[in-house]
């Protein structure tokens, strides 16, 4: 194998690894990207404790 072929294969291998790492990083950032809420929540009534009201 000639020197030119060896250097060319090293460069192409480096580019393949760099492209794979970039693809992985972009995939992770796209998956974990923060998405703001679609619409602002409207005013709500006061929260209850979840226990039924008892009459004494």
C-alpha positions in Angstrom: 0.0 0.0 0.0 1.5 3.3 -1.0 2.0 6.3 1.3 -0.7 8.3 -0.5 -3.3 5.6 0.0 -2.4 5.3 3.6 -2.7 9.1 4.2 -6.0 9.2 2.3 -7.4 6.3 4.3 -6.4 8.0 7.6 -8.1 11.2 6.6 -11.3 9.4 5.4 -11.4 7.4 8.6 -11.0 10.6 10.7 -13.8 12.2 8.8 -16.0 9.2 9.2 -15.4 9.2 13.0 -16.0 13.0 13.2 -19.3 12.7 11.3 -20.5 9.8 13.5 -19.7 11.8 16.7 -21.4 14.9 15.3 -24.5 12.9 14.3 -24.6 11.4 17.8 -24.3 14.8 19.6 -27.0 16.3 17.4 -29.3 13.3 18.0 -28.9 13.6 21.8 -29.5 17.4 21.8 -32.6 17.0 19.6 -34.0 14.4 22.0 -33.3 16.4 25.1 -34.2 19.8 23.7 -36.3 21.9 26.0 -39.8 22.6 24.6 -41.8 25.5 26.1 -45.4 24.8 27.0 -47.8 25.0 24.1 -50.1 27.4 25.9 -50.1 29.3 29.2 -52.3 27.6 31.8 -55.5 29.5 32.7 -56.4 30.6 36.2 -57.4 27.7 38.3 -59.6 27.5 41.4 -57.8 26.8 44.7 -56.5 23.3 45.1 -58.2 21.1 47.5 -56.5 18.5 49.7 -58.4 15.7 48.0 -60.4 14.8 51.2 -64.2 15.0 51.1 -65.8 17.7 53.1 -67.5 16.4 56.3 -70.4 18.1 58.0 -70.4 18.2 61.8 
